[in-house]
Amino acid sequence: MADKVKLAVALLLVVAGVAGFYLLGENPLILRVLSVLAGVGLAALVGWTSEPGKAFYVFAQESVAETRKVVWPTRKETVQTTGIVMVFVLVMAIFLWIVDASLVWAVRMMMGRGE
């Protein structure tokens, strides 16, 4: 039950930050943005103290660790793969254009409007 209350308070803090953005409409933009950031920051602090918040933090740490294990492609591999994709897109575009033009021609012939 305490976690639900903490998450509700966190949600209210975000809403308060957004409300502050609109209530401070006459003030400089930096104050309005700081209002939203303060609401989100305080909500993150409150949310972090709950069990779902702690579980999310552990999940985020594990995600970062898994990202470091990824073997990223070299620049050469990336350029080659991008080139292959571009050529494939071009070939498919030409193929679909030919199919479309053929179907238009066939429909015109069937409707007696052929040239």
KOLKE-721638 format. One record per residue: x, y, z of N, C-alpha, C in turn; residue number from 0. Coordinates in pm, whole numbers. Layout:
N
(doro (X Y Z) (X Y Z) (X Y Z) NUM)
...
//
This chain:
115
(doro (81 -119 0) (0 0 0) (86 126 0) 0)
(doro (196 122 72) (284 239 80) (343 271 -57) 1)
(doro (372 166 -137) (428 190 -270) (326 260 -360) 2)
(doro (200 223 -347) (96 289 -427) (83 436 -389) 3)
(doro (95 464 -263) (88 604 -218) (207 682 -272) 4)
(doro (326 622 -266) (447 689 -317) (434 715 -466) 5)
(doro (383 618 -540) (369 638 -684) (261 742 -716) 6)
(doro (156 746 -635) (53 849 -653) (110 988 -625) 7)
(doro (192 999 -519) (257 1127 -488) (351 1167 -602) 8)
(doro (422 1070 -657) (512 1099 -769) (433 1151 -888) 9)
(doro (321 1089 -917) (236 1135 -1027) (185 1276 -1001) 10)
(doro (144 1302 -877) (97 1436 -843) (208 1540 -856) 11)
(doro (330 1503 -824) (443 1596 -841) (466 1630 -988) 12)
(doro (455 1530 -1075) (470 1557 -1218) (357 1649 -1265) 13)
(doro (234 1620 -1223) (121 1705 -1260) (141 1846 -1206) 14)
(doro (192 1859 -1084) (217 1991 -1027) (323 2067 -1107) 15)
(doro (425 1996 -1152) (528 2061 -1233) (472 2111 -1365) 16)
(doro (389 2029 -1429) (327 2072 -1556) (229 2186 -1531) 17)
(doro (152 2177 -1423) (60 2286 -1389) (136 2415 -1364) 18)
(doro (251 2404 -1297) (334 2521 -1272) (380 2584 -1402) 19)
(doro (406 2503 -1503) (448 2555 -1633) (341 2649 -1689) 20)
(doro (216 2607 -1677) (108 2689 -1732) (68 2803 -1639) 21)
(doro (77 2783 -1509) (43 2890 -1416) (146 3002 -1418) 22)
(doro (269 2970 -1455) (374 3072 -1463) (386 3129 -1604) 23)
(doro (275 3135 -1674) (275 3180 -1814) (331 3319 -1835) 24)
(doro (321 3404 -1736) (369 3542 -1748) (519 3553 -1719) 25)
(doro (578 3452 -1659) (719 3455 -1618) (809 3408 -1732) 26)
(doro (940 3430 -1716) (1034 3385 -1820) (1026 3233 -1841) 27)
(doro (1058 3192 -1961) (1049 3051 -1999) (1136 2963 -1911) 28)
(doro (1251 3013 -1869) (1342 2931 -1788) (1276 2890 -1656) 29)
(doro (1198 2979 -1596) (1127 2945 -1472) (1020 2839 -1497) 30)
(doro (954 2851 -1611) (850 2755 -1646) (909 2616 -1668) 31)
(doro (1022 2611 -1738) (1088 2483 -1764) (1143 2425 -1633) 32)
(doro (1200 2510 -1549) (1249 2464 -1420) (1136 2407 -1334) 33)
(doro (1018 2462 -1348) (902 2409 -1275) (875 2265 -1316) 34)
(doro (875 2238 -1444) (852 2102 -1493) (966 2010 -1449) 35)
(doro (1089 2055 -1465) (1204 1973 -1427) (1204 1943 -1277) 36)
(doro (1165 2040 -1196) (1158 2017 -1051) (1052 1913 -1019) 37)
(doro (937 1923 -1084) (832 1825 -1062) (874 1685 -1101) 38)
(doro (937 1673 -1217) (984 1542 -1264) (1096 1490 -1174) 39)
(doro (1187 1577 -1134) (1298 1535 -1048) (1250 1487 -911) 40)
(doro (1160 1563 -851) (1106 1522 -721) (1024 1393 -734) 41)
(doro (951 1379 -844) (875 1257 -867) (968 1138 -882) 42)
(doro (1081 1157 -949) (1178 1048 -965) (1235 1008 -829) 43)
(doro (1263 1107 -745) (1315 1076 -611) (1213 998 -528) 44)
(doro (1089 1041 -532) (985 971 -457) (963 832 -516) 45)
(doro (958 823 -647) (937 694 -712) (1052 597 -687) 46)
(doro (1170 650 -675) (1289 565 -653) (1285 497 -517) 47)
(doro (1215 555 -423) (1208 495 -289) (1107 381 -282) 48)
(doro (1026 363 -387) (928 254 -385) (992 127 -442) 49)
(doro (928 13 -417) (981 -115 -468) (984 -117 -621) 50)
(doro (876 -75 -691) (886 -71 -838) (998 21 -886) 51)
(doro (1020 132 -814) (1127 223 -852) (1264 160 -836) 52)
(doro (1283 87 -726) (1410 18 -704) (1431 -92 -808) 53)
(doro (1322 -164 -842) (1332 -269 -944) (1367 -209 -1080) 54)
(doro (1308 -92 -1111) (1339 -25 -1237) (1485 18 -1241) 55)
(doro (1535 67 -1129) (1676 110 -1123) (1769 -8 -1148) 56)
(doro (1740 -123 -1087) (1821 -243 -1111) (1812 -284 -1257) 57)
(doro (1692 -281 -1313) (1673 -314 -1454) (1755 -222 -1544) 58)
(doro (1755 -91 -1513) (1831 5 -1594) (1980 -24 -1586) 59)
(doro (2030 -58 -1467) (2173 -91 -1453) (2208 -215 -1535) 60)
(doro (2121 -317 -1531) (2146 -439 -1608) (2140 -411 -1758) 61)
(doro (2052 -321 -1798) (2042 -285 -1940) (2170 -218 -1988) 62)
(doro (2225 -131 -1906) (2350 -64 -1942) (2463 -167 -1953) 63)
(doro (2466 -262 -1861) (2569 -367 -1865) (2555 -451 -1992) 64)
(doro (2433 -484 -2031) (2411 -563 -2152) (2450 -483 -2277) 65)
(doro (2424 -353 -2275) (2459 -269 -2390) (2610 -266 -2410) 66)
(doro (2684 -270 -2302) (2831 -270 -2313) (2883 -400 -2372) 67)
(doro (2806 -507 -2364) (2848 -636 -2418) (2825 -647 -2569) 68)
(doro (2746 -556 -2625) (2713 -563 -2768) (2837 -535 -2851) 69)
(doro (2854 -615 -2957) (2963 -591 -3052) (2906 -506 -3165) 70)
(doro (2941 -378 -3165) (2886 -286 -3262) (2961 -301 -3395) 71)
(doro (2892 -283 -3509) (2958 -296 -3639) (3059 -183 -3661) 72)
(doro (3157 -214 -3745) (3256 -111 -3780) (3193 -12 -3877) 73)
(doro (3263 96 -3901) (3213 196 -3996) (3198 135 -4134) 74)
(doro (3295 54 -4175) (3291 -8 -4307) (3169 -99 -4320) 75)
(doro (3143 -180 -4217) (3027 -269 -4221) (2896 -190 -4228) 76)
(doro (2891 -81 -4154) (2771 2 -4153) (2746 64 -4289) 77)
(doro (2853 116 -4353) (2839 178 -4484) (2798 73 -4587) 78)
(doro (2858 -46 -4584) (2823 -151 -4678) (2678 -195 -4661) 79)
(doro (2636 -214 -4539) (2498 -257 -4513) (2399 -150 -4559) 80)
(doro (2431 -24 -4532) (2344 85 -4575) (2336 89 -4727) 81)
(doro (2449 70 -4795) (2449 67 -4941) (2363 -46 -4996) 82)
(doro (2372 -163 -4936) (2291 -276 -4981) (2143 -247 -4963) 83)
(doro (2108 -187 -4850) (1968 -153 -4824) (1919 -51 -4926) 84)
(doro (1999 50 -4956) (1960 152 -5054) (1938 91 -5192) 85)
(doro (2029 3 -5234) (2015 -62 -5364) (1888 -148 -5367) 86)
(doro (1862 -222 -5260) (1743 -305 -5252) (1617 -219 -5260) 87)
(doro (1615 -105 -5191) (1499 -16 -5194) (1479 37 -5336) 88)
(doro (1586 74 -5404) (1576 123 -5540) (1522 15 -5634) 89)
(doro (1574 -107 -5622) (1527 -218 -5707) (1380 -246 -5679) 90)
(doro (1339 -248 -5553) (1199 -273 -5520) (1109 -161 -5571) 91)
(doro (1155 -36 -5564) (1075 76 -5613) (1053 63 -5763) 92)
(doro (1158 28 -5836) (1144 10 -5981) (1051 -107 -6012) 93)
(doro (1068 -218 -5939) (982 -335 -5960) (836 -300 -5934) 94)
(doro (807 -233 -5822) (669 -197 -5791) (613 -96 -5890) 95)
(doro (695 -7 -5940) (650 87 -6042) (610 13 -6169) 96)
(doro (690 -86 -6209) (659 -166 -6328) (529 -244 -6307) 97)
(doro (514 -307 -6190) (392 -382 -6160) (271 -289 -6162) 98)
(doro (283 -172 -6101) (173 -76 -6098) (137 -31 -6238) 99)
(doro (236 5 -6317) (209 50 -6454) (145 -62 -6536) 100)
(doro (188 -186 -6516) (130 -299 -6588) (-16 -319 -6548) 101)
(doro (-45 -309 -6421) (-183 -325 -6375) (-272 -213 -6427) 102)
(doro (-222 -91 -6428) (-300 20 -6483) (-329 -5 -6630) 103)
(doro (-229 -48 -6704) (-246 -78 -6846) (-349 -191 -6865) 104)
(doro (-340 -298 -6785) (-431 -410 -6797) (-575 -368 -6765) 105)
(doro (-594 -288 -6663) (-730 -240 -6629) (-785 -155 -6740) 106)
(doro (-704 -67 -6796) (-750 18 -6908) (-789 -67 -7028) 107)
(doro (-712 -171 -7054) (-744 -259 -7168) (-877 -332 -7143) 108)
(doro (-898 -380 -7022) (-1023 -452 -6990) (-1145 -360 -6995) 109)
(doro (-1123 -233 -6964) (-1236 -139 -6964) (-1257 -77 -7102) 110)
(doro (-1177 -117 -7200) (-1194 -68 -7335) (-1140 72 -7358) 111)
(doro (-1055 117 -7270) (-997 251 -7287) (-851 243 -7329) 112)
(doro (-812 130 -7381) (-671 111 -7419) (-633 201 -7534) 113)
(doro (-507 226 -7545) (-459 319 -7649) (-396 242 -7763) 114)
//
